[in-house]
Structures are given as C-alpha cells and as structure tokens.
Amino acid sequence: MKQKLLLLFFILYMTVFSSTSSLYKSLELKDKMNYSVFKNAVKGASKIKGKTFQFLTVIDFTKPSTEPRFSVIDLKKKKLLYYTYVSHGKNSGKVLATKFSNAPNSFQSSLGFFITDTKPYFGNYGYSLRLKGLENRFNSNAYDRAIVIHGADYASKKYIDQMGFLGRTLGCPAIPTELSKEVIDLLSDNSIIFIAGDDTKYLKESTFIN
C-alpha cells in the first residue's frame, strides 16, 4: 500500500513538474525569471482555493532593481502580458532586496502570496491597488500597512540611468507610471501576486511552496 501511495505521489509530482516546465518554456521566461521562482509561484497559486484566477503576477526580488522583475502572466492564454521594473522597500536594501518584514513601519518589502483588492482607489500615491497577504508569518499585515501597487517616476529605466538603481518605497511594489493604471485595472478583483526573494526562512517555512 505504501509503495502504491509513493508511486501515485511520484506520478502526480511529475505531471505537475512537466506542466509547469512546459508553461515556463512556452512563456519564454528563461532569460527573464529563474525557474525555481516560477515553479514556486505556480505551486503556491494552485493552493489558493475558492476562485479561478486568470492572472498571476510574479515580483522577483531575487534580481536587482536595475533589471525588470515584475511579470504579469495570463494563465488562461499562456501569455506574458507585462515584464517591467518594480521598486522594493527602502529598508530591504539598495540595489538588491535582502531584508523582508511583515512588521508595520519596517519600510521593508514582504514576501509570499497575496490577492489584490476588488477595486483600485486614489490614495497618497495616486491610483493604487491594495494587497491582502495570505501568509500569517510573512505578509498578513500588508493590508493594514497599506501595501499597494502604484505608479512612480522613480520606478523607471530613466531613473536607473540617472541614479544607478531604482527609487525605493515604504514597502510597496511601485511600477512605471505609464503602465500603472492599465496594470492595476487588469489585476484588480482578487488576482494572485507572488513576491519572491532570497530568504531562507520563507523558503523553508512557507506552506504555499512546501
């Protein structure tokens, strides 16, 4: 019986691995996103119950801010819709985000899985979209911290050319202003966001990716 269960688990694992690998290749992500980040994004997203999600956004903080690391994927059409720059929290690091927190006033980015709020709003940073953290130990305070997707002039290639790195935030993922409204409108109403980083604690303890 034990051998049969192990065999079934292996078959299921290989099926998921194969489909994830095929999707990664069809999206041509090889030079854009590390496969392990993509695999964790897909694996975790599959554990979010109750809704069928069309869009998966991956924010890859394993990469420096001088590179595009904000990817919006249409899972239904199997298409990469956006691949652009995104800022991290000012206390997470300068060029590379190395520190992450769920604490209020930490001004650090949080890792893990989020869903977007149902409607955008106009806040302190203009047209914005709130994020709701799904992982108690890693991002559950995101909504109370007012962690939002918003546009910013400092989240642009022009800013990188001038300063050598992207501007930073109080913990929000800020994207180029010229894309922000269309991206926010697309992702509003319970879209999945996965924020990845090189953090041993998260990689070991997140129930979404383990």
N, CA, C and O of each residue as an XYZ file, in Angstrom:
840
protein
N       0.831     -1.203      0.000
C       0.000      0.000      0.000
C       0.869      1.258      0.000
O       0.613      2.212     -0.735
N       1.910      1.233      0.850
C       2.813      2.373      0.953
C       3.509      2.627     -0.372
O       3.674      3.774     -0.787
N       3.920      1.548     -1.039
C       4.600      1.685     -2.330
C       3.661      2.278     -3.378
O       4.078      3.083     -4.211
N       2.392      1.877     -3.330
C       1.411      2.410     -4.285
C       1.196      3.909     -4.067
O       1.084      4.674     -5.025
N       1.141      4.318     -2.796
C       0.966      5.736     -2.484
C       2.170      6.548     -2.939
O       2.023      7.647     -3.473
N       3.351      6.003     -2.725
C       4.569      6.682     -3.161
C       4.607      6.807     -4.678
O       5.024      7.832     -5.217
N       4.170      5.757     -5.358
C       4.138      5.781     -6.817
C       3.139      6.823     -7.314
O       3.420      7.565     -8.255
N       1.963      6.873     -6.669
C       0.946      7.856     -7.045
C       1.464      9.274     -6.833
O       1.271     10.147     -7.679
N       2.124      9.495     -5.697
C       2.694     10.815     -5.407
C       3.727     11.192     -6.461
O       3.763     12.330     -6.928
N       4.560     10.237     -6.827
C       5.599     10.493     -7.828
C       4.981     10.848     -9.178
O       5.445     11.766     -9.855
N       3.939     10.123     -9.565
C       3.265     10.388    -10.846
C       2.638     11.781    -10.840
O       2.763     12.529    -11.810
N       1.963     12.124     -9.741
C       1.352     13.449     -9.627
C       2.411     14.537     -9.663
O       2.233     15.569    -10.311
N       3.519     14.299     -8.958
C       4.613     15.278     -8.928
C       5.184     15.496    -10.319
O       5.411     16.634    -10.727
N       5.415     14.421    -11.043
C       5.995     14.523    -12.383
C       5.027     15.202    -13.349
O       5.452     15.923    -14.253
N       3.719     14.972    -13.159
C       2.721     15.624    -14.015
C       2.737     17.131    -13.810
O       2.749     17.899    -14.772
N       2.738     17.548    -12.538
C       2.782     18.980    -12.219
C       4.088     19.588    -12.697
O       4.097     20.670    -13.284
N       5.211     18.883    -12.442
C       6.520     19.377    -12.859
C       6.577     19.558    -14.363
O       7.097     20.558    -14.857
N       6.041     18.586    -15.093
C       6.062     18.637    -16.555
C       5.240     19.802    -17.079
O       5.682     20.519    -17.977
N       4.034     20.000    -16.520
C       3.171     21.079    -16.989
C       3.760     22.440    -16.643
O       3.668     23.378    -17.435
N       4.366     22.552    -15.460
C       4.999     23.813    -15.061
C       6.198     24.107    -15.939
O       6.396     25.243    -16.369
N       6.991     23.093    -16.204
C       8.160     23.248    -17.068
C       7.755     23.644    -18.482
O       8.396     24.491    -19.103
N       6.695     23.032    -18.986
C       6.211     23.347    -20.339
C       5.704     24.782    -20.417
O       5.957     25.484    -21.396
N       4.985     25.215    -19.376
C       4.473     26.586    -19.344
C       5.621     27.584    -19.288
O       5.585     28.617    -19.956
N       6.628     27.277    -18.497
C       7.819     28.130    -18.385
C       8.489     28.312    -19.748
O       8.904     29.412    -20.110
N       8.584     27.217    -20.487
C       9.200     27.270    -21.814
C       8.329     28.018    -22.810
O       8.837     28.810    -23.604
N       7.027     27.779    -22.778
C       6.127     28.426    -23.738
C       6.045     29.927    -23.508
O       5.808     30.690    -24.444
N       6.239     30.351    -22.265
C       6.235     31.780    -21.944
C       7.580     32.444    -22.230
O       7.711     33.665    -22.134
N       8.577     31.633    -22.580
C       9.931     32.110    -22.893
C      10.502     32.939    -21.742
O      10.954     34.069    -21.927
N      10.466     32.344    -20.554
C      10.901     33.050    -19.352
C      12.356     32.803    -18.977
O      12.843     33.368    -17.998
N      13.048     31.980    -19.729
C      14.398     31.560    -19.363
C      15.318     32.718    -19.016
O      16.041     32.654    -18.022
N      15.303     33.777    -19.819
C      16.183     34.920    -19.583
C      15.508     36.021    -18.769
O      16.058     37.111    -18.610
N      14.314     35.730    -18.254
C      13.559     36.741    -17.516
C      13.349     36.384    -16.047
O      13.309     37.265    -15.188
N      13.215     35.095    -15.763
C      12.882     34.671    -14.405
C      13.482     33.302    -14.127
O      13.392     32.393    -14.953
N      14.092     33.163    -12.964
C      14.644     31.876    -12.570
C      13.526     30.840    -12.482
O      12.439     31.135    -11.984
N      13.790     29.640    -12.962
C      12.748     28.611    -12.975
C      12.237     28.287    -11.575
O      11.045     28.035    -11.397
N      13.115     28.290    -10.588
C      12.677     27.961     -9.229
C      11.666     28.979     -8.707
O      10.748     28.618     -7.971
N      11.827     30.241     -9.082
C      10.870     31.280     -8.688
C       9.524     31.023     -9.357
O       8.476     31.097     -8.714
N       9.562     30.720    -10.647
C       8.332     30.446    -11.389
C       7.633     29.207    -10.841
O       6.412     29.197    -10.679
N       8.400     28.173    -10.559
C       7.831     26.923    -10.032
C       7.129     27.170     -8.698
O       6.033     26.660     -8.465
N       7.760     27.951     -7.828
C       7.140     28.267     -6.540
C       5.869     29.094     -6.719
O       4.892     28.915     -5.993
N       5.895     30.001     -7.694
C       4.715     30.836     -7.962
C       3.527     29.981     -8.392
O       2.416     30.154     -7.891
N       3.765     29.067     -9.312
C       2.695     28.201     -9.818
C       2.218     27.238     -8.732
O       1.020     27.003     -8.576
N       3.166     26.689     -7.990
C       2.820     25.738     -6.932
C       1.966     26.404     -5.860
O       0.944     25.860     -5.441
N       2.389     27.575     -5.424
C       1.643     28.283     -4.393
C       0.279     28.737     -4.865
O      -0.704     28.651     -4.129
N       0.222     29.223     -6.102
C      -1.055     29.691     -6.658
C      -2.078     28.564     -6.715
O      -3.274     28.789     -6.532
N      -1.601     27.359     -6.967
C      -2.510     26.212     -7.070
C      -3.136     25.853     -5.724
O      -4.123     25.119     -5.673
N      -2.564     26.370     -4.631
C      -3.089     26.070     -3.295
C      -4.109     27.094     -2.813
O      -4.711     26.925     -1.753
N      -4.302     28.153     -3.589
C      -5.273     29.179     -3.205
C      -6.650     28.734     -3.674
O      -6.915     28.684     -4.875
N      -7.511     28.416     -2.744
C      -8.801     27.810     -3.065
C      -9.909     28.857     -3.207
O      -9.785     29.988     -2.736
N     -10.984     28.451     -3.862
C     -12.196     29.253     -3.876
C     -12.442     30.061     -5.122
O     -13.576     30.468     -5.378
N     -11.401     30.308     -5.913
C     -11.578     31.097     -7.124
C     -10.702     30.544     -8.239
O      -9.697     29.877     -7.994
N     -11.104     30.835     -9.459
C     -10.265     30.527    -10.611
C      -9.582     31.819    -11.031
O     -10.240     32.783    -11.422
N      -8.276     31.830    -10.948
C      -7.516     33.034    -11.239
C      -6.972     32.992    -12.662
O      -6.410     31.985    -13.093
N      -7.142     34.087    -13.382
C      -6.614     34.149    -14.744
C      -5.199     34.709    -14.784
O      -4.384     34.307    -15.614
N      -4.914     35.646    -13.875
C      -3.628     36.335    -13.926
C      -2.768     35.996    -12.710
O      -3.245     35.963    -11.576
N      -1.503     35.748    -12.978
C      -0.514     35.502    -11.934
C       0.606     36.521    -12.112
O       1.260     36.566    -13.154
N       0.818     37.334    -11.088
C       1.895     38.321    -11.123
C       3.035     37.839    -10.248
O       2.829     37.487     -9.086
N       4.237     37.823    -10.803
C       5.422     37.407    -10.060
C       6.361     38.601     -9.935
O       6.796     39.175    -10.933
N       6.663     38.960     -8.697
C       7.635     40.015     -8.413
C       8.886     39.320     -7.902
O       8.889     38.746     -6.813
N       9.932     39.376     -8.684
C      11.124     38.569     -8.421
C      12.226     39.402     -7.776
O      13.079     39.964     -8.463
N      12.197     39.473     -6.452
C      13.198     40.243     -5.732
C      14.507     39.479     -5.531
O      15.364     39.917     -4.763
N      14.668     38.354     -6.204
C      15.989     37.722     -6.237
C      16.881     38.453     -7.233
O      18.093     38.238     -7.260
N      16.287     39.313     -8.048
C      17.019     40.094     -9.046
C      17.220     41.523     -8.548
O      16.429     42.006     -7.738
N      18.264     42.208     -9.017
C      18.479     43.605     -8.626
C      17.446     44.524     -9.261
O      16.814     44.170    -10.256
N      17.280     45.701     -8.681
C      16.264     46.632     -9.177
C      16.605     47.216    -10.543
O      15.758     47.841    -11.181
N      17.828     47.018    -10.988
C      18.237     47.513    -12.305
C      17.732     46.633    -13.440
O      17.917     46.957    -14.613
N      17.094     45.520    -13.091
C      16.546     44.613    -14.097
C      15.023     44.531    -13.950
O      14.503     44.680    -12.844
N      14.303     44.296    -15.053
C      12.855     44.073    -14.940
C      12.596     42.846    -14.066
O      13.266     41.825    -14.214
N      11.639     42.945    -13.172
C      11.358     41.821    -12.263
C       9.884     41.757    -11.863
O       9.524     41.104    -10.884
N       9.046     42.440    -12.629
C       7.596     42.429    -12.418
C       6.961     41.800    -13.646
O       6.940     42.405    -14.717
N       6.446     40.589    -13.494
C       5.891     39.837    -14.622
C       4.420     39.524    -14.383
O       4.053     38.992    -13.335
N       3.583     39.858    -15.359
C       2.161     39.521    -15.291
C       1.879     38.459    -16.345
O       2.102     38.675    -17.536
N       1.389     37.317    -15.895
C       1.160     36.173    -16.773
C      -0.333     35.885    -16.878
O      -1.029     35.793    -15.867
N      -0.811     35.744    -18.091
C      -2.189     35.319    -18.339
C      -2.179     33.795    -18.400
O      -1.748     33.215    -19.396
N      -2.648     33.155    -17.347
C      -2.611     31.695    -17.267
C      -3.559     31.036    -18.258
O      -3.301     29.931    -18.734
N      -4.653     31.717    -18.566
C      -5.636     31.165    -19.492
C      -5.090     31.138    -20.912
O      -5.214     30.138    -21.620
N      -4.488     32.246    -21.316
C      -3.954     32.355    -22.676
C      -2.491     31.929    -22.769
O      -1.919     31.861    -23.856
N      -1.896     31.642    -21.606
C      -0.485     31.255    -21.531
C       0.389     32.294    -22.237
O       1.134     31.998    -23.171
N       0.257     33.521    -21.740
C       0.944     34.647    -22.372
C       1.519     35.581    -21.312
O       0.873     35.861    -20.303
N       2.749     36.065    -21.552
C       3.361     37.061    -20.681
C       2.877     38.434    -21.130
O       3.193     38.877    -22.234
N       2.113     39.108    -20.276
C       1.493     40.377    -20.651
C       2.373     41.583    -20.345
O       2.429     42.533    -21.125
N       3.060     41.537    -19.204
C       3.930     42.647    -18.805
C       5.223     42.090    -18.216
O       5.230     41.063    -17.539
N       6.309     42.798    -18.494
C       7.612     42.457    -17.922
C       8.334     43.781    -17.738
O       8.875     44.337    -18.694
N       8.345     44.286    -16.508
C       8.817     45.648    -16.300
C       9.503     45.796    -14.939
O       9.699     44.824    -14.208
N       9.858     47.036    -14.627
C      10.579     47.332    -13.386
C       9.620     47.438    -12.200
O       8.438     47.741    -12.365
N      10.151     47.184    -11.005
C       9.358     47.333     -9.785
C      10.300     47.666     -8.625
O      11.367     47.068     -8.481
N       9.887     48.623     -7.810
C      10.688     49.047     -6.660
C      10.407     48.178     -5.438
O       9.339     47.579     -5.313
N      11.394     48.124     -4.536
C      11.196     47.432     -3.261
C      11.285     48.435     -2.107
O      11.588     49.609     -2.323
N      11.024     47.973     -0.890
C      11.052     48.827      0.291
C      12.438     49.371      0.582
O      13.441     48.694      0.356
N      12.490     50.600      1.085
C      13.783     51.271      1.262
C      14.671     50.597      2.307
O      15.894     50.710      2.237
N      14.079     49.902      3.270
C      14.879     49.205      4.278
C      15.144     47.743      3.926
O      15.689     46.986      4.730
N      14.751     47.361      2.714
C      15.039     45.994      2.252
C      16.411     45.899      1.601
O      16.967     44.809      1.471
N      16.949     47.025      1.199
C      18.236     47.037      0.528
C      18.281     48.146     -0.501
O      17.272     48.802     -0.760
N      19.448     48.357     -1.086
C      19.598     49.425     -2.075
C      19.287     48.912     -3.475
O      18.192     49.139     -3.988
N      20.232     48.228     -4.092
C      20.016     47.687     -5.436
C      19.308     46.341     -5.366
O      18.456     46.033     -6.199
N      19.665     45.548     -4.371
C      19.082     44.212     -4.207
C      18.348     44.136     -2.876
O      18.885     44.535     -1.843
N      17.140     43.633     -2.899
C      16.364     43.448     -1.667
C      16.855     42.199     -0.943
O      16.783     41.094     -1.481
N      17.351     42.380      0.273
C      17.891     41.256      1.045
C      17.204     41.083      2.397
O      17.383     40.061      3.059
N      16.422     42.078      2.807
C      15.727     42.012      4.088
C      14.227     42.176      3.854
O      13.798     43.023      3.070
N      13.446     41.361      4.538
C      11.998     41.372      4.330
C      11.285     41.320      5.674
O      11.786     40.727      6.630
N      10.117     41.942      5.738
C       9.412     42.003      7.015
C       7.905     42.103      6.819
O       7.416     42.589      5.800
N       7.192     41.627      7.825
C       5.738     41.744      7.889
C       5.334     42.819      8.899
O       4.146     43.076      9.097
N       6.322     43.444      9.533
C       6.054     44.371     10.626
C       5.666     45.765     10.141
O       6.250     46.271      9.182
N       4.687     46.386     10.795
C       4.345     47.776     10.475
C       5.549     48.693     10.694
O       6.348     48.474     11.605
N       5.666     49.698      9.868
C       6.736     50.697      9.953
C       8.140     50.133      9.747
O       9.128     50.789     10.080
N       8.230     48.935      9.207
C       9.550     48.376      8.896
C      10.105     48.978      7.617
O      11.318     49.009      7.411
N       9.216     49.454      6.763
C       9.574     50.002      5.452
C      10.356     48.987      4.617
O      11.204     49.341      3.798
N      10.041     47.724      4.855
C      10.620     46.632      4.079
C       9.527     45.958      3.261
O       8.346     46.025      3.602
N       9.932     45.317      2.191
C       9.003     44.527      1.386
C       8.657     43.242      2.131
O       9.436     42.757      2.952
N       7.492     42.703      1.836
C       7.067     41.414      2.386
C       7.074     40.373      1.278
O       6.819     40.679      0.114
N       7.371     39.140      1.663
C       7.397     38.041      0.698
C       6.090     37.256      0.720
O       5.270     37.403      1.627
N       5.918     36.418     -0.300
C       4.827     35.463     -0.290
C       3.672     35.773     -1.216
O       3.792     36.558     -2.156
N       2.543     35.133     -0.924
C       1.363     35.214     -1.784
C       0.350     36.220     -1.247
O       0.085     36.304     -0.048
N      -0.198     36.970     -2.184
C      -1.195     37.988     -1.888
C      -2.325     37.848     -2.909
O      -2.148     37.257     -3.974
N      -3.486     38.401     -2.565
C      -4.502     38.638     -3.586
C      -4.795     40.131     -3.596
O      -4.656     40.809     -2.579
N      -5.198     40.626     -4.740
C      -5.465     42.051     -4.873
C      -6.869     42.391     -4.383
O      -7.757     41.540     -4.359
N      -7.048     43.635     -3.999
C      -8.353     44.110     -3.558
C      -9.316     44.150     -4.745
O      -8.903     44.050     -5.900
N     -10.595     44.297     -4.442
C     -11.607     44.242     -5.507
C     -11.621     45.487     -6.384
O     -11.943     45.416     -7.570
N     -11.270     46.630     -5.795
C     -11.321     47.872     -6.565
C     -10.099     48.743     -6.292
O      -9.641     48.818     -5.152
N      -9.564     49.404     -7.322
C      -8.493     50.383     -7.117
C      -9.046     51.615     -6.393
O     -10.260     51.771     -6.261
N      -8.164     52.469     -5.935
C      -8.590     53.715     -5.293
C      -7.506     54.771     -5.505
O      -6.384     54.446     -5.893
N      -7.841     56.020     -5.254
C      -6.863     57.100     -5.313
C      -6.383     57.393     -3.894
O      -7.160     57.830     -3.045
N      -5.103     57.151     -3.647
C      -4.535     57.364     -2.322
C      -3.387     58.354     -2.354
O      -3.297     59.195     -3.248
N      -2.509     58.244     -1.365
C      -1.359     59.147     -1.262
C      -0.416     59.040     -2.449
O       0.328     59.975     -2.746
N      -0.446     57.905     -3.124
C       0.457     57.685     -4.260
C      -0.305     57.604     -5.576
O       0.165     57.005     -6.543
N      -1.489     58.216     -5.600
C      -2.279     58.218     -6.821
C      -3.099     56.948     -6.964
O      -3.510     56.348     -5.971
N      -3.332     56.548     -8.190
C      -4.150     55.367     -8.494
C      -3.445     54.124     -7.964
O      -2.329     53.815     -8.382
N      -4.085     53.420     -7.057
C      -3.420     52.344     -6.317
C      -4.322     51.129     -6.151
O      -5.541     51.208     -6.304
N      -3.689     50.006     -5.835
C      -4.415     48.753     -5.619
C      -3.856     48.060     -4.386
O      -2.684     47.685     -4.350
N      -4.700     47.894     -3.381
C      -4.263     47.258     -2.134
C      -4.001     45.760     -2.307
O      -4.622     45.091     -3.133
N      -3.068     45.260     -1.509
C      -2.751     43.835     -1.493
C      -3.137     43.238     -0.145
O      -2.923     43.850      0.901
N      -3.705     42.041     -0.182
C      -4.073     41.313      1.030
C      -3.143     40.109      1.167
O      -3.152     39.212      0.324
N      -2.348     40.095      2.224
C      -1.421     38.993      2.436
C      -2.124     37.724      2.868
O      -3.061     37.763      3.666
N      -1.672     36.599      2.341
C      -2.294     35.306      2.636
C      -1.468     34.438      3.576
O      -1.902     33.351      3.959
N      -0.275     34.912      3.954
C       0.622     34.088      4.763
C       0.881     34.767      6.113
O       1.531     35.810      6.181
N       0.365     34.163      7.175
C       0.381     34.783      8.501
C       1.751     35.254      8.964
O       1.877     36.348      9.512
N       2.755     34.458      8.755
C       4.069     34.806      9.292
C       4.870     35.736      8.393
O       5.924     36.236      8.787
N       4.369     35.967      7.186
C       5.199     36.700      6.231
C       4.569     37.963      5.645
O       5.291     38.894      5.291
N       3.256     38.017      5.535
C       2.673     39.199      4.882
C       1.259     39.547      5.354
O       0.554     40.308      4.691
N       0.846     38.998      6.488
C      -0.540     39.182      6.939
C      -0.884     40.625      7.304
O      -2.062     40.973      7.398
N       0.122     41.462      7.510
C      -0.122     42.864      7.852
C      -0.136     43.781      6.637
O      -0.229     45.000      6.778
N      -0.045     43.208      5.460
C       0.074     44.024      4.242
C      -1.075     45.013      4.085
O      -0.852     46.172      3.735
N      -2.291     44.569      4.338
C      -3.449     45.455      4.146
C      -3.416     46.606      5.145
O      -3.660     47.756      4.780
N      -3.114     46.298      6.407
C      -3.041     47.344      7.431
C      -1.845     48.271      7.206
O      -1.882     49.439      7.592
N      -0.800     47.756      6.591
C       0.374     48.586      6.270
C       0.139     49.432      5.024
O       0.987     50.238      4.642
N      -1.018     49.244      4.394
C      -1.341     49.948      3.138
C      -0.304     49.652      2.063
O       0.157     50.550      1.359
N       0.055     48.373      1.950
C       0.948     47.938      0.876
C       0.121     47.867     -0.403
O      -0.840     47.103     -0.497
N       0.509     48.670     -1.378
C      -0.277     48.797     -2.607
C       0.627     48.767     -3.834
O       1.813     49.090     -3.760
N       0.049     48.377     -4.953
C       0.704     48.580     -6.243
C       0.353     49.994     -6.683
O      -0.820     50.367     -6.707
N       1.362     50.776     -7.031
C       1.116     52.135     -7.512
C       2.205     52.525     -8.504
O       3.247     51.875     -8.590
N       1.958     53.564     -9.228
C       2.940     54.052    -10.181
C       3.897     55.032     -9.529
O       3.546     55.699     -8.556
N       5.121     55.119    -10.072
C       6.108     56.067     -9.548
C       7.127     56.397    -10.634
O       7.558     55.523    -11.386
N       7.501     57.667    -10.703
C       8.506     58.088    -11.679
C       9.867     57.469    -11.395
O      10.679     57.298    -12.303
N      10.116     57.132    -10.122
C      11.412     56.553     -9.760
C      11.486     55.050    -10.050
O      12.519     54.425     -9.816
N      10.401     54.475    -10.556
C      10.399     53.054    -10.941
C      10.513     52.954    -12.457
O       9.637     52.393    -13.115
N      11.583     53.493    -13.002
C      11.715     53.589    -14.457
C      13.163     53.414    -14.899
O      14.097     53.583    -14.115
N      13.324     53.077    -16.157
C      14.668     52.934    -16.739
C      15.397     54.271    -16.696
O      16.610     54.310    -16.489
N      14.674     55.356    -16.890
C      15.279     56.689    -16.854
C      15.909     56.958    -15.493
O      17.004     57.514    -15.409
N      15.223     56.568    -14.441
C      15.753     56.776    -13.089
C      17.003     55.925    -12.870
O      17.967     56.378    -12.253
N      16.983     54.702    -13.371
C      18.158     53.827    -13.256
C      19.348     54.452    -13.968
O      20.459     54.453    -13.438
N      19.122     54.982    -15.161
C      20.201     55.606    -15.930
C      20.791     56.804    -15.191
O      21.982     57.091    -15.319
N      19.964     57.497    -14.424
C      20.423     58.677    -13.689
C      21.090     58.327    -12.361
O      22.098     58.929    -11.990
N      20.523     57.349    -11.645
C      20.952     57.070    -10.272
C      21.705     55.755    -10.101
O      22.417     55.572     -9.113
N      21.555     54.843    -11.049
C      22.221     53.555    -10.944
C      21.381     52.478    -10.281
O      21.811     51.328    -10.192
N      20.197     52.828     -9.818
C      19.272     51.871     -9.204
C      17.890     52.512     -9.180
O      17.760     53.717     -9.400
N      16.864     51.720     -8.915
C      15.509     52.263     -8.810
C      15.322     52.989     -7.480
O      15.998     52.696     -6.493
N      14.395     53.937     -7.476
C      13.993     54.526     -6.215
C      13.281     53.483     -5.377
O      12.824     52.464     -5.896
N      13.188     53.739     -4.076
C      12.591     52.748     -3.178
C      11.347     53.310     -2.492
O      11.080     54.511     -2.544
N      10.609     52.433     -1.861
C       9.302     52.784     -1.294
C       9.274     52.509      0.207
O      10.290     52.161      0.809
N       8.099     52.669      0.796
C       7.911     52.334      2.207
C       7.480     50.875      2.375
O       7.034     50.462      3.445
N       7.623     50.112      1.298
C       7.274     48.689      1.318
C       6.408     48.268      0.156
O       6.173     47.079     -0.056
N       5.928     49.249     -0.602
C       5.038     48.956     -1.732
C       5.810     48.544     -2.985
O       6.939     48.988     -3.190
N       5.210     47.701     -3.819
C       5.781     47.430     -5.145
C       5.321     48.513     -6.123
O       4.192     48.475     -6.612
N       6.197     49.474     -6.404
C       5.870     50.567     -7.326
C       6.377     50.229     -8.721
O       7.482     49.710     -8.878
N       5.573     50.524     -9.724
C       5.905     50.209    -11.116
C       5.906     51.492    -11.947
O       5.448     52.528    -11.466
N       6.412     51.447    -13.187
C       6.455     52.652    -14.018
C       5.085     53.320    -14.153
O       4.074     52.653    -14.370
N       5.072     54.630    -14.021
C       3.824     55.394    -14.039
C       3.003     55.152    -15.298
O       1.779     55.035    -15.239
N       3.689     55.078    -16.442
C       2.963     54.961    -17.707
C       2.221     53.635    -17.852
O       1.325     53.514    -18.688
N       2.588     52.641    -17.044
C       1.922     51.336    -17.102
C       0.956     51.109    -15.946
O       0.125     50.202    -15.991
N       1.068     51.928    -14.922
C       0.405     51.607    -13.658
C      -1.113     51.478    -13.759
O      -1.680     50.536    -13.204
N      -1.777     52.386    -14.442
C      -3.246     52.325    -14.485
C      -3.745     51.068    -15.188
O      -4.649     50.396    -14.692
N      -3.161     50.749    -16.337
C      -3.646     49.578    -17.072
C      -3.333     48.283    -16.330
O      -4.118     47.336    -16.362
N      -2.183     48.248    -15.665
C      -1.834     47.057    -14.886
C      -2.767     46.917    -13.687
O      -3.278     45.830    -13.416
N      -2.986     48.005    -12.979
C      -3.872     47.980    -11.808
C      -5.291     47.580    -12.198
O      -5.917     46.769    -11.515
N      -5.796     48.138    -13.279
C      -7.147     47.777    -13.728
C      -7.238     46.296    -14.083
O      -8.245     45.644    -13.807
N      -6.182     45.774    -14.693
C      -6.161     44.363    -15.078
C      -6.150     43.451    -13.852
O      -6.820     42.418    -13.831
N      -5.389     43.840    -12.839
C      -5.165     42.957    -11.692
C      -6.167     43.124    -10.558
O      -6.150     42.345     -9.605
N      -7.033     44.116    -10.639
C      -7.997     44.318     -9.554
C      -8.992     43.155     -9.490
O      -9.239     42.470    -10.483
N      -9.551     42.956     -8.305
C     -10.541     41.911     -8.050
C      -9.936     40.519     -7.937
O     -10.185     39.640     -8.763
N      -9.137     40.343     -6.892
C      -8.651     39.014     -6.491
C      -7.723     38.327     -7.489
O      -7.915     37.157     -7.821
N      -6.738     39.044     -7.955
C      -5.672     38.440     -8.752
C      -4.568     37.986     -7.797
O      -4.440     38.519     -6.695
N      -3.776     37.007     -8.218
C      -2.694     36.494     -7.367
C      -1.403     37.263     -7.614
O      -1.014     37.507     -8.756
N      -0.748     37.639     -6.518
C       0.580     38.243     -6.567
C       1.520     37.347     -5.771
O       1.202     36.962     -4.646
N       2.667     37.012     -6.339
C       3.699     36.281     -5.594
C       4.961     37.123     -5.582
O       5.495     37.479     -6.632
N       5.434     37.438     -4.382
C       6.679     38.188     -4.233
C       7.747     37.230     -3.734
O       7.642     36.676     -2.639
N       8.776     37.043     -4.550
C       9.851     36.097     -4.248
C      11.109     36.838     -3.817
O      11.358     37.963     -4.249
N      11.900     36.194     -2.961
C      13.173     36.765     -2.543
C      14.099     35.678     -2.034
O      13.664     34.565     -1.741
N      15.383     36.007     -1.931
C      16.354     35.056     -1.385
C      16.293     35.117      0.139
O      17.078     35.821      0.774
N      15.370     34.386      0.704
C      15.157     34.406      2.143
C      14.968     32.976      2.632
O      13.960     32.335      2.336
N      15.941     32.489      3.375
C      15.940     31.094      3.813
C      14.711     30.749      4.645
O      14.121     29.684      4.466
N      14.323     31.635      5.545
C      13.171     31.378      6.414
C      11.908     31.171      5.588
O      11.153     30.228      5.826
N      11.678     32.052      4.618
C      10.475     31.911      3.798
C      10.524     30.622      2.985
O       9.543     29.880      2.932
N      11.644     30.362      2.363
C      11.763     29.184      1.506
C      11.566     27.889      2.284
O      11.091     26.899      1.727
N      11.924     27.886      3.555
C      11.790     26.686      4.377
C      10.415     26.555      5.026
O       9.919     25.445      5.218
N       9.801     27.690      5.365
C       8.617     27.640      6.217
C       7.291     27.957      5.537
O       6.236     27.681      6.109
N       7.310     28.523      4.348
C       6.044     28.842      3.685
C       5.269     27.569      3.359
O       5.802     26.652      2.734
N       4.021     27.520      3.781
C       3.187     26.353      3.487
C       2.685     26.365      2.045
O       2.166     25.360      1.560
N       2.836     27.483      1.370
C       2.385     27.574     -0.013
C       3.370     26.916     -0.977
O       2.962     26.392     -2.013
N       4.640     26.936     -0.652
C       5.628     26.391     -1.589
C       6.253     25.094     -1.092
O       7.086     24.503     -1.780
N       5.858     24.646      0.098
C       6.399     23.393      0.641
C       5.288     22.350      0.821
O       5.555     21.234      1.268
